Amino acid sequence: MSEHGRDPGEELQRSANQLEQDLERLESRLDDAKDHLKDRAEDAQGPGEAEEVAGDWEDEAPDRPGGDDPEGAES
């Protein structure tokens, strides 16, 4: 059958199926965008408690100096 000889019911069903697929794809993209926005909002709030605790070491000197052993030192 040619393009013009299709059953109108089939055309409607095909259009409905295409719209459902498009809607599912858009809903998925919307969910991804919401997740991305949530991550950005969390980043904008600053470091969480775990990151603050983990970052405390930066302001302190090490217990023992690092680097190479001085000449003549025993391990």
C-alpha positions as CSV (number, residue, x, y, z in Angstrom):
1,M,0.0,0.0,0.0
2,S,1.2,3.5,-0.7
3,E,1.7,6.2,1.9
4,H,-1.7,7.7,1.1
5,G,-3.6,4.4,1.3
6,R,-2.8,3.7,5.0
7,D,-5.6,3.1,7.4
8,P,-6.2,6.2,9.5
9,G,-6.4,4.1,12.7
10,E,-2.9,2.7,12.0
11,E,-1.6,6.2,11.4
12,L,-3.0,7.4,14.7
13,Q,-1.6,4.3,16.5
14,R,1.8,5.0,15.0
15,S,1.7,8.6,15.9
16,A,0.7,7.7,19.5
17,N,3.5,5.2,19.8
18,Q,6.0,7.9,18.5
19,L,4.7,10.4,21.0
20,E,5.0,7.9,23.9
21,Q,8.6,7.2,22.9
22,D,9.4,10.9,22.7
23,L,7.8,11.5,26.1
24,E,9.8,8.7,27.7
25,R,13.0,10.1,26.2
26,L,12.1,13.6,27.5
27,E,11.3,12.3,31.0
28,S,14.6,10.6,31.1
29,R,16.4,13.8,30.1
30,L,14.4,15.7,32.7
31,D,15.4,13.2,35.4
32,D,19.0,13.6,34.4
33,A,18.8,17.3,34.5
34,K,17.2,17.2,38.0
35,D,20.0,15.0,39.2
36,H,22.6,17.4,37.8
37,L,20.9,20.3,39.4
38,K,20.8,18.5,42.8
39,D,24.6,17.8,42.5
40,R,25.2,21.5,41.6
41,A,23.1,22.7,44.6
42,E,25.1,20.4,46.9
43,D,28.4,21.7,45.5
44,A,27.2,25.3,46.0
45,Q,26.5,24.7,49.7
46,G,30.2,24.1,50.3
47,P,32.0,21.1,51.8
48,G,30.1,18.7,53.9
49,E,31.1,17.6,57.4
50,A,33.3,14.7,56.1
51,E,35.1,17.0,53.7
52,E,35.7,19.6,56.5
53,V,37.2,16.9,58.8
54,A,39.3,15.5,56.0
55,G,40.6,18.9,55.2
56,D,41.8,19.7,58.8
57,W,45.3,18.2,58.1
58,E,46.2,21.0,55.7
59,D,46.7,23.5,58.5
60,E,48.9,21.2,60.7
61,A,52.6,20.3,60.5
62,P,53.3,16.5,60.1
63,D,54.3,14.5,63.1
64,R,57.7,13.8,61.6
65,P,59.3,15.5,58.7
66,G,59.1,13.9,55.3
67,G,61.7,13.7,52.6
68,D,65.0,11.9,52.3
69,D,66.9,10.7,55.3
70,P,69.9,12.8,56.3
71,E,73.3,11.4,55.5
72,G,74.5,8.7,57.9
73,A,71.0,8.1,59.4
74,E,70.0,4.5,60.0
75,S,66.6,3.2,59.0
